[in-house]
Amino acid sequence: MTYDAVIIGAGLGGLTAAAILARAGRKVFVIERNNSVGGAASSYKVGDLFVEGSLHETSNPHDPRDAKHDILKRAGVLDAVTWVPTGTLFEVRGGPLTTPFVLPDDLEAARVALRDRFPEARDGVAALFAEFKVMAASSEAAGAMTLAQRLTQAFGDNEAAKCAIAANLWYTHDDASALWWPVFGRTQGALLAHGARFIQGGSQRLSSALARAVRAGGGQVVIRRIATRIALSDDGATITHSAKDGSDPQTVETKRIIGNAGLDALAELLPSAPAAKLREHASGRQLSISLFAMTLGLSKPPREFGVSSYSTQLLPPWMTRLDQYAEGTSLMAHEPGERMPPLSVVDYAAIDSAVPAPPHVLSVIGPDRLSNWSADDMDTYRDKRGRWQDAIVRYLDQIYPGIAGAIVASSFNTALSVRQYLNAPNGAVYGYAPLPPSAGVVPPTPRTGIPGFYLASNYGGTGGYTGAIAAGGACADIILSE
């Protein structure tokens, strides 16, 4: 059988493209090297501890204006999972804020809350939220202004106001002075205008629903298989795939290839000329940041220790300006000291998350880089990771007294974990860094310049949950239009 499309990698983008194509009557074949589908959009257990691999909130796809709405509807999974309201966008504590501030996940309520907290900046707040409203409903982006420039335009040197609106900076990047304002504006605008949601039961529910949609449409999804070679011809391609240990090699014929993996990994499968062409796709682009994610299992619900919101952004005491956020990303290159990085603390028990308990799950996430960690000696790596976990737990215990003594289970994934599990270059979680456009560098696209070869991942569009789904939808649309 010759397939209309073979998808290499079963992350959100690849699964979305595969589901849309399968439901449109195309024959698709998905190859995934891991033990389950989903890539970063995965949930799993370590003993009794539930670990959410990536998501803790995304903009509400049930809002018809949301970029995911039509795509997930066409993929047949919009109503296959339950999108639980998070109640607020986040609470921010620390840094230049003298008292905590709660940002609602409603555009008007958030505008009023920010205006009332910072009355001296009411004009800047009004102008900023007018832009959020427009950006939330548009995929267009223009200009070269950075987030730092836009917030300084709105708030001057009022760093507390800047941190109140952008404390969740790591959702897109870690450096306000480099992050392209339209990218942040679209992401934050959608969360504010459409509402924030968590997938009940974890992100694996969505990934599994997409795989079921592929199979229901007549497609195939195979796991624990590794694509090892791509041979191109005028009529299409032959892809060789094997078991993870290299045994049982098989081939599959296809008219089109969809890549849902890092470009270097895909290029290694190709002959030299098309491999060079694929690498040109990344030419001039900087890779995104990575993340660390610590999951703590507590004997009691986090609220009993003073965790008052579903999502809390903890800004460290040393951080007095938003543009210092990026300094926290490189802290783990060293031994833990007095400085802690910015952290996001997520209490799944605060909403109807269906995350199993006990133990009660508290996620602690922050920006990271692969250069912070060395894999040369895994024992040394694990020891250093353990020291950082202990330091972060002590820091949390200062803010939420008693929480350290309630930990009964834990898991700590770093940028190195991301690199190893996702095979992502530099552990990049968002594909390319969302920087202002530069001369000669075109926006990322699913088209690679190789006939019949497309991308359905953050490398074919913008980063993040919504970006991966949008890239998958765009990739499917290109193929369906041909």
C-alpha positions as CSV (number, residue, x, y, z in Angstrom):
1,M,0.0,0.0,0.0
2,T,1.2,3.5,-0.8
3,Y,0.1,6.0,1.8
4,D,-1.0,9.6,1.1
5,A,1.2,10.7,4.0
6,V,3.6,9.2,6.5
7,I,4.1,11.2,9.6
8,I,7.4,10.9,11.5
9,G,6.7,11.7,15.1
10,A,3.4,11.6,17.1
11,G,3.5,14.9,18.9
12,L,0.6,17.3,18.8
13,G,1.4,18.8,15.4
14,G,1.9,15.4,13.7
15,L,-1.2,13.9,15.3
16,T,-3.3,16.9,14.4
17,A,-2.2,16.8,10.7
18,A,-2.7,13.0,10.6
19,A,-6.2,13.2,12.2
20,I,-7.4,15.9,9.8
21,L,-6.0,14.0,6.7
22,A,-7.5,10.7,7.9
23,R,-10.9,12.2,8.4
24,A,-10.7,13.7,5.0
25,G,-10.2,10.3,3.5
26,R,-6.4,10.2,3.1
27,K,-4.4,7.1,4.0
28,V,-2.0,8.1,6.7
29,F,0.7,6.2,8.7
30,V,2.2,7.6,11.9
31,I,5.6,6.4,13.2
32,E,6.4,7.2,16.9
33,R,9.7,6.1,18.6
34,N,8.5,6.4,22.2
35,N,6.2,4.1,24.1
36,S,3.2,6.3,23.7
37,V,2.0,9.1,21.5
38,G,2.0,12.8,22.5
39,G,5.6,13.9,22.7
40,A,5.6,16.8,25.2
41,A,1.8,16.5,25.5
42,S,2.0,13.5,27.7
43,S,1.0,12.5,31.2
44,Y,2.3,9.5,33.1
45,K,2.9,8.1,36.5
46,V,6.1,7.6,38.5
47,G,5.0,5.1,41.1
48,D,1.8,6.7,42.5
49,L,2.8,10.2,41.4
50,F,1.0,11.7,38.5
51,V,3.3,13.7,36.2
52,E,1.9,16.2,33.7
53,G,4.5,16.5,30.9
54,S,3.8,20.0,29.6
55,L,0.4,21.6,29.9
56,H,-1.1,23.5,32.8
57,E,-3.1,26.0,30.8
58,T,-4.0,26.9,27.3
59,S,-6.5,29.3,25.8
60,N,-10.0,27.9,25.6
61,P,-10.5,26.1,22.2
62,H,-14.3,26.2,22.6
63,D,-14.2,29.9,21.9
64,P,-14.8,30.1,18.1
65,R,-12.2,32.9,17.9
66,D,-9.5,30.7,19.4
67,A,-6.8,29.5,16.9
68,K,-7.3,25.9,18.0
69,H,-11.1,25.8,17.6
70,D,-11.6,25.0,14.0
71,I,-8.5,22.8,13.8
72,L,-9.5,20.5,16.7
73,K,-13.0,20.4,15.5
74,R,-11.9,19.2,12.0
75,A,-9.6,16.7,13.7
76,G,-12.6,15.3,15.6
77,V,-11.3,15.9,19.1
78,L,-12.7,19.3,20.3
79,D,-15.3,17.6,22.4
80,A,-13.3,14.4,23.0
81,V,-11.7,15.9,26.1
82,T,-13.0,18.2,28.8
83,W,-11.5,21.6,28.9
84,V,-11.6,22.7,32.6
85,P,-11.6,26.4,33.5
86,T,-8.6,27.4,35.6
87,G,-10.5,30.3,37.3
88,T,-7.8,32.8,36.9
89,L,-4.8,33.3,34.6
90,F,-2.3,33.4,37.5
91,E,-1.4,34.9,40.8
92,V,2.0,36.6,40.9
93,R,4.1,37.0,44.1
94,G,7.5,38.5,44.8
95,G,9.9,40.4,42.6
96,P,9.0,44.1,42.5
97,L,5.4,43.4,43.8
98,T,5.1,44.2,47.4
99,T,1.8,42.2,47.8
100,P,0.4,39.3,45.6
101,F,-1.7,40.2,42.5
102,V,-4.2,38.0,40.9
103,L,-4.8,38.3,37.1
104,P,-8.2,37.0,36.0
105,D,-8.5,35.0,32.8
106,D,-11.1,37.5,31.5
107,L,-10.1,40.5,29.3
108,E,-12.3,43.1,31.0
109,A,-11.9,41.7,34.5
110,A,-8.1,41.6,34.1
111,R,-8.1,45.2,32.7
112,V,-10.0,46.4,35.7
113,A,-7.8,44.5,38.2
114,L,-4.6,45.9,36.7
115,R,-6.1,49.4,36.5
116,D,-7.2,49.3,40.1
117,R,-3.8,47.9,41.3
118,F,-1.9,50.5,39.3
119,P,-4.1,53.6,38.9
120,E,-1.2,55.7,37.9
121,A,-0.8,53.5,34.8
122,R,-4.5,53.4,33.8
123,D,-3.9,54.9,30.3
124,G,-1.2,52.4,29.5
125,V,-3.4,49.5,30.8
126,A,-6.2,50.7,28.5
127,A,-4.0,50.9,25.5
128,L,-2.4,47.5,26.2
129,F,-5.7,45.7,26.6
130,A,-7.1,47.2,23.4
131,E,-4.2,45.5,21.6
132,F,-4.7,42.2,23.5
133,K,-8.3,42.2,22.2
134,V,-7.2,42.7,18.6
135,M,-4.3,40.3,18.8
136,A,-6.4,37.5,20.3
137,A,-8.5,37.4,17.2
138,S,-5.8,37.8,14.6
139,S,-2.8,35.8,13.2
140,E,-1.3,38.9,11.7
141,A,1.9,40.3,13.1
142,A,3.8,43.4,12.2
143,G,6.6,45.6,13.4
144,A,9.8,44.7,15.3
145,M,8.9,45.9,18.8
146,T,9.9,43.7,21.7
147,L,7.8,43.0,24.8
148,A,10.1,45.1,26.9
149,Q,9.7,48.0,24.6
150,R,5.9,47.7,24.5
151,L,5.6,47.5,28.3
152,T,8.0,50.4,28.8
153,Q,5.8,52.4,26.4
154,A,2.8,51.5,28.5
155,F,4.2,51.6,32.0
156,G,7.5,53.5,31.9
157,D,9.7,52.3,34.8
158,N,6.8,50.8,36.7
159,E,8.4,47.3,37.0
160,A,5.6,46.0,39.3
161,A,3.0,46.6,36.6
162,K,5.2,45.0,33.9
163,C,5.6,41.9,36.1
164,A,1.9,41.8,36.9
165,I,1.0,41.4,33.3
166,A,3.9,39.3,32.1
167,A,4.9,37.1,35.0
168,N,4.2,34.0,32.9
169,L,6.9,35.1,30.5
170,W,8.3,31.6,30.1
171,Y,5.1,30.5,28.3
172,T,6.8,31.9,25.2
173,H,10.4,33.0,26.1
174,D,12.5,34.1,29.0
175,D,13.9,37.5,27.7
176,A,11.4,40.4,27.5
177,S,14.0,42.5,25.7
178,A,14.2,39.9,22.9
179,L,10.7,38.5,22.8
180,W,8.7,39.8,19.8
181,W,5.7,41.7,21.2
182,P,3.1,40.3,18.7
183,V,3.9,36.7,19.8
184,F,3.4,37.5,23.5
185,G,0.4,39.7,22.7
186,R,-1.3,36.9,20.8
187,T,-0.6,34.3,23.4
188,Q,-1.6,36.4,26.4
189,G,-4.4,38.0,24.5
190,A,-6.0,34.6,23.7
191,L,-5.7,33.5,27.4
192,L,-7.4,36.7,28.5
193,A,-10.0,37.0,25.8
194,H,-11.0,33.3,25.6
195,G,-10.2,32.1,29.1
196,A,-7.6,29.6,30.4
197,R,-8.2,25.9,30.3
198,F,-6.6,22.6,31.5
199,I,-7.4,19.3,29.9
200,Q,-9.1,17.2,32.5
201,G,-7.0,14.2,33.3
202,G,-3.9,15.7,31.7
203,S,-2.6,16.4,28.2
204,Q,-2.2,12.7,27.4
205,R,-6.0,12.7,27.0
206,L,-5.8,15.0,24.0
207,S,-2.9,13.1,22.4
208,S,-4.6,9.8,22.8
209,A,-7.9,11.2,21.4
210,L,-6.0,12.4,18.3
211,A,-4.5,9.0,17.8
212,R,-8.0,7.4,18.1
213,A,-9.2,9.9,15.5
214,V,-6.5,8.8,13.1
215,R,-7.3,5.2,13.5
216,A,-11.1,5.8,13.3
217,G,-10.4,7.5,9.9
218,G,-8.6,4.4,8.7
219,G,-5.0,5.5,9.5
220,Q,-2.3,3.7,11.3
221,V,-0.3,4.7,14.4
222,V,2.6,2.6,15.4
223,I,4.7,3.2,18.5
224,R,8.2,1.9,19.6
225,R,9.3,2.3,16.0
226,I,12.1,4.4,14.7
227,A,12.4,5.9,11.2
228,T,15.9,5.1,10.0
229,R,16.0,6.1,6.4
230,I,14.1,8.2,3.8
231,A,14.7,7.4,0.1
232,L,13.2,10.0,-2.2
233,S,12.0,9.4,-5.8
234,D,10.0,11.3,-8.4
235,D,6.9,9.4,-7.3
236,G,7.2,9.9,-3.6
237,A,9.4,8.3,-0.9
238,T,10.2,5.0,0.8
239,I,10.6,5.2,4.6
240,T,12.4,2.5,6.5
241,H,11.5,2.0,10.1
242,S,12.6,-0.5,12.7
243,A,12.1,-1.6,16.3
244,K,13.9,0.6,18.9
245,D,16.8,-1.9,19.0
246,G,17.2,-1.8,15.2
247,S,15.6,-5.1,14.5
248,D,12.6,-5.9,12.3
249,P,13.2,-3.3,9.6
250,Q,10.2,-2.6,7.4
251,T,9.4,-0.1,4.6
252,V,6.4,2.0,3.8
253,E,5.7,3.9,0.6
254,T,4.2,7.4,0.6
255,K,3.4,10.3,-1.6
256,R,4.2,12.8,1.1
257,I,6.3,13.0,4.3
258,I,5.3,15.0,7.4
259,G,8.0,15.7,9.9
260,N,7.1,16.1,13.5
261,A,10.6,15.9,14.9
262,G,13.7,18.1,15.2
263,L,15.1,19.2,11.9
264,D,18.5,17.7,12.5
265,A,16.9,14.3,13.3
266,L,14.9,14.4,10.1
267,A,17.9,15.6,8.0
268,E,19.9,12.6,9.2
269,L,17.4,10.3,7.5
270,L,17.7,12.0,4.1
271,P,20.2,12.0,1.3
272,S,22.8,14.8,1.5
273,A,21.2,17.3,-0.9
274,P,17.7,17.3,0.5
275,A,19.2,17.1,4.0
276,A,21.0,20.4,3.3
277,K,17.8,21.9,2.0
278,L,16.0,20.9,5.2
279,R,18.7,22.5,7.4
280,E,18.3,25.7,5.4
281,H,14.8,25.9,6.9
282,A,16.5,26.7,10.2
283,S,19.1,29.0,8.8
284,G,19.4,32.3,10.8
285,R,17.0,31.1,13.5
286,Q,17.7,30.8,17.2
287,L,16.3,27.9,19.1
288,S,13.9,28.5,21.9
289,I,14.5,28.1,25.6
290,S,14.0,24.8,27.4
291,L,12.1,24.2,30.7
292,F,12.6,22.3,33.9
293,A,9.6,20.7,35.6
294,M,9.6,19.4,39.1
295,T,6.5,17.4,40.3
296,L,6.0,17.1,44.0
297,G,3.6,14.6,45.6
298,L,2.2,15.9,48.9
299,S,0.5,14.1,51.7
300,K,-2.0,17.0,52.0
301,P,-3.6,19.4,49.4
302,P,-1.3,22.3,48.6
303,R,-3.9,24.8,49.8
304,E,-3.3,23.6,53.4
305,F,0.2,25.2,53.1
306,G,-1.0,28.5,51.7
307,V,-1.0,27.9,48.0
308,S,-4.0,30.1,47.2
309,S,-4.3,29.9,43.3
310,Y,-4.3,27.2,40.7
311,S,-1.3,28.9,39.0
312,T,1.1,31.1,40.9
313,Q,4.1,32.8,39.4
314,L,6.8,33.2,42.0
315,L,9.3,35.9,41.2
316,P,12.5,35.7,43.3
317,P,13.5,38.5,45.7
318,W,16.6,39.5,43.6
319,M,14.4,40.2,40.6
320,T,13.4,43.8,40.7
321,R,12.9,44.3,36.9
322,L,11.1,42.2,34.3
323,D,14.2,42.3,32.0
324,Q,16.1,40.3,34.7
325,Y,13.9,37.3,34.1
326,A,16.4,35.8,31.7
327,E,19.1,35.8,34.3
328,G,17.2,33.1,36.1
329,T,17.4,30.7,33.1
330,S,21.2,30.2,33.5
331,L,21.3,29.8,37.3
332,M,21.2,26.0,37.1
333,A,24.5,26.0,35.3
334,H,26.0,26.6,38.8
335,E,25.5,25.1,42.2
336,P,22.4,26.4,44.0
337,G,23.0,29.5,46.1
338,E,20.8,32.3,47.4
339,R,19.3,33.1,44.0
340,M,16.4,31.0,42.8
341,P,15.0,31.2,39.3
342,P,11.4,32.5,38.5
343,L,9.0,29.6,39.2
344,S,5.5,28.7,38.3
345,V,3.7,26.7,40.9
346,V,0.6,24.7,39.7
347,D,-1.9,23.2,42.2
348,Y,-4.0,20.7,40.2
349,A,-6.3,20.1,43.3
350,A,-7.5,23.8,43.0
351,I,-9.6,22.9,40.0
352,D,-11.6,19.9,38.7
353,S,-8.5,18.5,37.1
354,A,-9.2,14.8,37.6
355,V,-5.5,14.4,38.5
356,P,-5.4,11.4,40.8
357,A,-4.5,11.9,44.5
358,P,-3.1,11.2,46.9
359,P,-0.3,12.1,46.7
360,H,-1.6,15.6,45.9
361,V,0.3,17.0,42.9
362,L,2.1,20.3,42.8
363,S,4.1,21.2,39.6
364,V,7.0,23.6,39.8
365,I,8.1,24.8,36.3
366,G,10.7,27.3,35.2
367,P,13.0,28.3,32.2
368,D,16.1,26.2,31.6
369,R,18.8,25.6,29.1
370,L,20.6,22.5,28.0
371,S,23.9,24.2,28.6
372,N,23.0,24.2,32.3
373,W,23.5,20.4,32.4
374,S,26.1,17.9,31.3
375,A,25.5,14.3,30.4
376,D,29.1,13.4,30.5
377,D,28.7,11.7,33.9
378,M,25.1,10.8,34.7
379,D,25.9,10.3,38.4
380,T,27.3,13.8,38.6
381,Y,24.2,15.1,36.7
382,R,21.8,13.4,39.1
383,D,23.6,14.6,42.1
384,K,23.6,18.2,40.9
385,R,19.9,17.9,40.0
386,G,19.2,16.6,43.5
387,R,20.9,19.5,45.1
388,W,18.8,21.9,43.0
389,Q,15.7,20.1,43.9
390,D,16.5,20.3,47.6
391,A,17.3,24.1,47.2
392,I,14.0,24.8,45.4
393,V,12.0,22.8,48.0
394,R,13.7,24.8,50.8
395,Y,12.8,28.0,49.0
396,L,9.2,26.9,48.6
397,D,9.1,26.0,52.3
398,Q,9.9,29.6,53.1
399,I,7.0,30.8,51.1
400,Y,4.6,28.0,52.0
401,P,5.7,26.8,55.5
402,G,5.4,23.1,56.1
403,I,5.3,22.0,52.5
404,A,8.8,20.4,52.5
405,G,7.8,18.0,55.2
406,A,4.7,16.9,53.3
407,I,6.6,15.7,50.2
408,V,6.2,11.9,49.8
409,A,7.1,11.6,46.1
410,S,8.9,13.7,43.5
411,S,10.1,13.8,39.9
412,F,12.5,16.4,38.4
413,N,12.9,16.8,34.6
414,T,15.4,19.2,33.3
415,A,16.4,20.6,29.8
416,L,18.5,17.4,29.5
417,S,15.4,15.3,30.1
418,V,13.7,17.2,27.3
419,R,16.6,16.6,25.0
420,Q,16.7,12.9,25.8
421,Y,12.9,12.2,25.6
422,L,11.9,14.5,22.8
423,N,15.1,14.4,20.8
424,A,14.7,18.2,20.7
425,P,17.8,20.1,19.7
426,N,19.2,22.0,22.7
427,G,16.2,20.8,24.6
428,A,14.2,23.5,22.8
429,V,10.5,23.2,23.8
430,Y,9.0,25.9,21.6
431,G,11.0,25.2,18.4
432,Y,12.4,28.6,17.4
433,A,12.8,31.5,19.7
434,P,10.0,34.1,19.1
435,L,12.3,37.0,18.1
436,P,11.4,40.0,16.0
437,P,11.8,39.3,12.2
438,S,15.2,39.9,10.7
439,A,16.3,40.6,7.2
440,G,16.4,37.6,4.9
441,V,14.7,35.2,7.4
442,V,11.1,34.3,6.4
443,P,8.5,33.2,9.0
444,P,8.6,29.4,9.8
445,T,6.3,27.5,7.4
446,P,5.3,23.8,7.0
447,R,6.9,23.9,3.5
448,T,10.5,22.8,3.5
449,G,11.5,23.4,-0.1
450,I,11.7,19.6,-0.6
451,P,8.9,18.4,-2.9
452,G,6.4,16.3,-0.9
453,F,8.2,17.0,2.5
454,Y,6.3,19.1,5.1
455,L,6.6,20.0,8.8
456,A,3.8,19.7,11.4
457,S,5.5,21.0,14.5
458,N,6.8,24.2,16.2
459,Y,9.5,24.2,13.5
460,G,6.7,24.8,10.9
461,G,5.1,27.7,12.8
462,T,5.1,29.4,16.2
463,G,5.8,27.6,19.5
464,G,3.7,26.2,22.3
465,Y,0.6,24.1,22.5
466,T,-1.5,26.3,20.3
467,G,1.4,26.8,17.8
468,A,2.0,23.1,17.4
469,I,-1.7,22.4,16.8
470,A,-1.9,25.3,14.3
471,A,1.2,24.0,12.5
472,G,-0.4,20.6,12.2
473,G,-3.6,22.2,10.8
474,A,-1.7,24.3,8.3
475,C,0.3,21.4,7.1
476,A,-2.9,19.3,6.5
477,D,-4.5,22.2,4.6
478,I,-1.5,22.5,2.3
479,I,-1.7,18.8,1.5
480,L,-5.4,18.8,1.0
481,S,-5.2,21.7,-1.3
482,E,-2.7,20.0,-3.6
